[in-house]
Amino acid sequence: MPGVRLRLAKAILLEHFGPVVQQVGVALLERGRTTLTVLFRRLELSQKQVRESLFTLIQHNVVTYAETAEGSRMVVYYQADIDAILVRDRFPLYMRAVRERCGDDSEKMFVQVLRHGRANYDLLVEQSREPGITRDQLSEAFSTLIDSRIIRECHAQDSISTEDRMMGEEAAEVARRGGLPLTATEMTKLRRELALRREVSYDESAETGAKRKVVLDLEEVQNKKFAAEANTTADPTKFYRANFDRLHILLRNAAVARVAEQRMNLGSGEVVRKLLSASEHKMKHCKTDWKSDPVSQIMLSSLLDPNIPLHVDGRPAGSSGTLDYLEALTQDDMHLVTKESEAGGGQFSVNLQTAGIELKGRMMESIVQEKFGDTARRIWRILLLMQKLNETQVAKLALCPLKTARHCLYAMMNAGLAFIQDVPKTLDHSAARTFFLWYVSIPKSTTQLAQSAYSTLGNLKQRRATEIDARARLIEKMGRSDIVDGSAQLNDAELLAVDNLNRVVATLVGSEVRVAEMVMTLEEF
């Protein structure tokens, strides 16, 4: 496990759960899959503290467990998921996506889901109640979260790690076949069959936990109130958790639409947004979605927002320019939209793999410009378009001196944004008889930039903790009862220090959110 990720995970555990839970979480991260007895021996905590810390981490979907038979007794193993810890830095991004997609009431309820880790309907409604918000509004907000699959029902398997579930499935299948050991070839075939079975058994109702009621009376369907109640059953015995995969899909689709908007205009962004939303319900995971489902031009025209007109030169103002926009997006050099067939006025889909590469490339280009200047950005773009070039070719195409080009190339190589490939002319690999070619690789840069971003996040959190610790006495004074009720006041110097602290902390928190968004783009899109 890379040290930068572990360091960041420690900071997140301390910030979200406190020092006691942090000790248990860090012990699980460092030791891996372990038992409760080992934790008792390793940690200088009471058994009650260790158990309660594990309950907290399981409640927040950070720790999984599995019962394993060892001889005549059952042993419970616990395992911490570092990805589930690191994803907690993206909570502000998720909240913003829910607010834009579902509204303020749904955001309030979603915040409670994040705060409790797992919660039932009654708890969410109780914690989200505010003056001016009725229970019907919260029920509608809950239904919106369920229908959008932003939250989903918790199952018993959620507390079991993926590795343990796979091992259990393999053991059950081997036992069903007679219990004899399988060869390596047979085990590989078995694992492939189980993976295919899990893919086929994917069910949207299991994702959300919402059950559709059967409605037989047409008069009941016409009643909007009954239809709203019939959509989702609020079972108090069901608990719900955030569906981060669905949130990543929503954020990815919004980012892809912004790319199309920046590439052409507002209308093209709306076209791509509706192409993605039409097939959004079938998307499962950002890393497995290669392209969206085809959507006909006729269906797309009915989905477009009439408040965003599609202007086309030479076309009457009242006519639709959907097909013209689709053809322009198809013929664009980025190839974001592809035409699948001619049915229904043309079937079009969005190439999500190309969109992900474009999003990462734009981010890397902005990083190059910010860190190394316009000349380095121009060189990076040339390498991205022309592939492998030597220093002389780079300097010639970038219209800059060779010394400047060499300086930019090596600076970008140290940052993981450019790479060098040696091509020897002889077998002895002599430097005098070797071509050195420069190139850009978005996948290789993605890995290095993600590690650098994790390190930056750790530094930002450390800086924020240092700023708060340096003013601990002032913060303690602000919490005194006489200061809170107004019977005593801070002096001018203390008020200035408080204002400075708030400004510094707000700046650091904003920087953390932006870096977390960069990590999400690099790792999820």
Beta strands, then each sheet from edge to edge (+ up, - down):
strand 1: 34-35
strand 2: 63-70
strand 3: 73-80
strand 4: 119-120
strand 5: 151-153
strand 6: 239-242
strand 7: 295-296
strand 8: 337-341
strand 9: 347-350
strand 10: 419-424
strand 11: 434-439
sheet 1: 1+ 3- 2+
sheet 2: 4+ 6- 5+
sheet 3: 7+ 9- 8+
sheet 4: 10+ 11-
end
